[in-house]
């Protein structure tokens, strides 16, 4: 593509400098392509510089990603390669150079959105943790769109990051739960927490005398950390977390396909370990994970389980799907039929009970009656279903069967007959019972005799019952006529007559005169 464009512009009398500016390439590259033939350009695009490169075997993947998502950065391509090929040993600069070369050869332009941030003073170890929220729209595995919400944390000194996602907007309880998870992730807390003026946290800045929401104020009092609220339109005071939110959106979330929230959070932690906290930070020129090993020693210790935390463990909610199941750790667990309601919030509360194995307890209210209990499966993609939560599919069949039996004088005989039909045609018994019901409505006077005859002849099906009833109806008025199974099956052909020939015709054939 680059060769064709250069040759086209050259024919239009563009100068080399003009061609380079138009195509955003260097002048030496323009000279090089002008001296090539089409075949040489094609060979060069397959293997530039005439030598094999380390990433050549991944070229098809990189090219496909760039063609579908032209805005991808070299760092994100690097992360995607490591996710698909964990054993790949290649540096970030190598990937960036290779991606740049691919863009140049195939003319895949990158549209960059630039956002400026002001620098903030470096914070001492263990001093400050910045927090912010974000949301993205992701493509699902069934090609639909879903909005996801996340909370992000970053240590102001080491730049060690943490994030947590959910499929609904955050509440104050959700924010507190995620704070506890973050403290467990870091192994402690900082002296100060920095927030935007979010409605989940604060009511008003109040000239420095902060008015926090009642629920969050209780949490702050128990955890005993300082709260710093940024002034409105003051991004430089928490520029680090602003960059982290942008980094998460642009590197982790961008163009990634969503399947379920448990899998998404697990992949987020893997990304933090692999990329978010492992790659060298462009400002500090150090790896956040390595710097954090020193900063961790300056954190305030936190208990493994707070009394306030215990009041929130049961408030973890899950949405009930249309098939009356909830998702937990990549598996589906059943709830009773009817739990899902069309015009309802369809939220239930879950609790994990310790033990071997662990037990998942599902309630309609936080302290309400237990809807379901399941042993937590260690596998993935499984349906864990309580048999009492399934529909009794035999109920309608049994009611239909009992209704049919009630029409017959000898109900025991009728029950035996219908049981045999069920045994022979288990998948189609409803259809056979429906045919018999139609026959009963049409020939009610003779159904006892038809039943007896069918059982005598061994005719166990709705079709046989219908044919026998029809034949019995036609012939029952002829005295002394005995019904047999052959006649019952022949009623549908009773109007057909065979043609008759004289005996002389056959005699002529035998004598050879025909």
Secondary structure, 3 states (H helix, E strand, C coil): CHHHHHHHHHHCCCCHHHHHHHHCCCHHHHHHHHCCCHHHHHHHHHCHHHCCCCCHHHHHHHHHHHHHCCCCCHHHHHHHHHHHCCCCCCCHHHHHHHHHHHHHHHCCCCCCCCCCCCCCCCCCCCCEEEEEEEEEEEEECCCCEEEEEEEEEEECCCCCEEEEEECCCCCHHHHHHHHHHHHHHHCCECCEEEECCCCCCEEECHHHCCEECHHHHHHHHHHCCEEEECCCCCHHHHHHHHHHHHHHHHHHHCCCCECCHHHHHHHHHHHHHHHHCCCECCCCCCEHHHHHHHHHHHCECCCCCCHHHHHHHCCCEEECCCCCEEEECCEEEECCCCCCCCCCCCEEEEEEECCCCCEEEEECCCCCCEEEEEECCCCCCCEECCHHHCCCCHHHHHHHHHHHHCCCCCHHHHHHHHHHHHHHCCCCHHHHHHHHHHHHHHCHHHHHHHHHHHHHHCCCCHHHHHHHHHHHHHHCCCCCCCCCHHHHHHHHHCCCCCCCCCHHHHHHHHCCCC
